[in-house]
C-alpha cells in the first residue's frame, strides 16, 4: 500500500417512501512508512437513491468548506508575497 489511499465507502441503506437511500463517504488515508498508524479523513461524498422501479441516481453533496480550505492558502500566499515585496522595497513606490 502506498503513502496515500483514497476509497469510497457506502453507509447503511435506508428505505424511505419506496426508495433505497445509501449515503457514501470518501476516506483519505495517510500511512506513515515504518510506523503503526497514520491519519484518516472521512468526508461525505454523495447519496445513492434507488427508486421503486429500479432506476438509480447519485446526488453529490456540496462541499463549500472544502472549497474554502483550498482558497485560503492561496490568499495567504498572495498576502505573504505582497508583504515580502513591500518589505524588500522599503515601502517606496517606483
C-alpha angles and dihedrals in degrees: 000000000000131000093269127037126182125190140164116233126199118220129211114305116240125201113219131162093344093311132109110223121193122183117214130200135188120231120201111193125193113196121197109219113240093010133095107239139019139175128303123190119189121194132175110257113173147324121244114211122194114193124216090257091057098255114137134203135176121221117202119224113231113240109200092157091057091052090052090049089056095045098047098066089050091053091046091050091051091051090049092051091049092049092048091049092050092046092049094050093042092238093290121135120226 
